[in-house]
Structure formats: structure tokens, C-alpha cells
């Protein structure tokens, strides 16, 4: 009984991934742009939440396409360096895991 009480006092185990990808949410007067500099991806939507969700979907789609055409992408001078990021995204079992790979910054679009 006493061992059970000692175990219940332990903090919960929380796992996390080291942040590897950046998403910059930048707003202008009408729209919100999401930019991932590591993967060279950009999306634009009406709200920050929509822009982030669209970027997460774009990251998944890009990872799938990259792995399907691996020979082309890994030999492309402007895309070859994406492979470690693509592998990290592909290893995620759901969007929550992908969210654990990202760090979000906020800003404004300046023209």
C-alpha cells in the first residue's frame, strides 16, 4: 500500500521531440501566411489557426510526395537537405506528433 502511495506522488512522464521545424505565422491586413523556412513551404489562409492547419497538411503531403519520388528529391540541389526533416515527419504517427516537431513564431508581413 505504501509503495502505491509513493508512486502516485511521482510526476507524470511527458515525452517531447526536440524542436526541428519552424513555422512563422505572419499577418497582413487581410490574410495570415504560414512559412516553414526549413522546407521552403508557404500557405495563406484567413486565420492563424487555418494557416497553421493548412501548413501541417502541406508538410504531410510534401513528406509523402518526397518519399514517393525520393530519387528525384534527394538529388535535387534545393531539396536534398530536406531529407532529415521529411524522415522526422514521416516517423510521426499523427498530427500531434508533427506539432511536437515545430516551433511557432508570430510576425507581420511588411511590404
C-alpha positions as CSV (number, residue, x, y, z in Angstrom):
1,X,0.0,0.0,0.0
2,X,2.7,2.4,0.9
3,X,4.5,1.8,-2.5
4,X,1.4,2.7,-4.4
5,X,1.2,6.0,-2.5
6,X,4.9,6.8,-3.3
7,X,4.3,6.0,-7.0
8,X,1.2,8.3,-7.1
9,X,3.4,11.2,-5.9
10,X,5.7,10.9,-8.9
11,X,5.1,13.4,-11.7
12,X,3.7,12.1,-15.0
13,X,6.1,11.2,-17.7
14,X,5.9,13.6,-20.6
15,X,7.8,12.9,-23.8
16,X,8.6,15.5,-26.4
17,X,10.7,15.8,-29.5
18,X,13.5,18.3,-29.9
19,X,12.1,21.2,-32.0
20,X,13.3,20.8,-35.5
21,X,11.0,22.8,-37.8
22,X,10.0,26.4,-37.6
23,X,6.6,27.8,-38.7
24,X,6.3,31.6,-38.9
25,X,2.8,32.9,-38.9
26,X,2.8,36.4,-40.4
27,X,-0.3,38.6,-40.7
28,X,-1.1,41.4,-43.1
29,X,-4.4,43.3,-43.1
30,X,-6.5,40.5,-44.6
31,X,-4.7,37.2,-44.5
32,X,-2.3,35.0,-42.5
33,X,0.7,33.5,-44.1
34,X,2.4,30.4,-42.7
35,X,6.0,29.8,-43.7
36,X,8.3,26.9,-42.9
37,X,11.8,28.0,-43.9
38,X,13.4,24.6,-43.4
39,X,11.1,23.0,-46.1
40,X,10.5,26.1,-48.2
41,X,6.7,25.8,-47.8
42,X,4.2,28.6,-47.7
43,X,0.5,28.7,-47.1
44,X,-2.0,31.5,-46.8
45,X,-5.4,31.5,-45.1
46,X,-7.9,33.8,-43.4
47,X,-6.9,33.0,-39.7
48,X,-3.8,31.9,-37.9
49,X,-5.4,28.5,-36.9
50,X,-6.4,27.9,-40.6
51,X,-2.9,28.8,-41.8
52,X,-1.3,26.5,-39.2
53,X,-3.6,23.6,-40.1
54,X,-3.0,24.1,-43.8
55,X,0.8,24.2,-43.2
56,X,0.6,20.9,-41.2
57,X,-1.3,19.3,-44.0
58,X,1.2,20.7,-46.6
59,X,4.1,19.3,-44.6
60,X,2.4,15.8,-44.5
61,X,1.7,16.0,-48.3
62,X,5.2,17.1,-49.1
63,X,6.7,14.4,-47.0
64,X,4.6,11.7,-48.7
65,X,5.5,13.1,-52.2
66,X,9.2,13.4,-51.3
67,X,9.4,9.8,-50.2
68,X,7.4,8.6,-53.2
69,X,9.9,10.4,-55.5
70,X,12.9,10.0,-53.3
71,X,15.4,9.6,-56.1
72,X,14.4,12.9,-57.7
73,X,14.2,14.9,-54.4
74,X,17.4,13.6,-52.8
75,X,19.4,14.5,-55.9
76,X,17.9,18.0,-56.3
77,X,20.3,20.7,-55.1
78,X,17.5,22.8,-53.5
79,X,15.6,19.8,-51.9
80,X,18.2,17.2,-50.9
81,X,18.8,18.9,-47.5
82,X,15.1,18.4,-46.6
83,X,15.5,14.6,-46.1
84,X,16.1,14.6,-42.3
85,X,13.0,16.8,-41.8
86,X,11.0,14.6,-44.2
87,X,12.1,11.5,-42.3
88,X,11.1,13.1,-39.0
89,X,7.6,14.0,-40.4
90,X,7.2,10.5,-41.9
91,X,8.0,8.9,-38.5
92,X,5.1,10.8,-36.8
93,X,2.0,8.7,-36.3
94,X,-0.4,11.7,-36.2
95,X,-0.6,15.4,-36.5
96,X,0.0,15.8,-32.7
97,X,3.5,14.3,-33.2
98,X,4.1,16.7,-36.1
99,X,3.1,19.6,-33.9
100,X,5.8,18.4,-31.4
101,X,8.4,18.9,-34.1
102,X,7.6,22.5,-34.7
103,X,8.3,25.8,-33.1
104,X,5.8,28.6,-34.0
105,X,6.8,32.3,-34.3
106,X,4.5,35.2,-35.0
107,X,5.1,38.3,-37.1
108,X,3.7,40.8,-39.6
109,X,4.0,40.8,-43.3
110,X,5.9,44.0,-44.4
111,X,5.7,45.1,-48.0
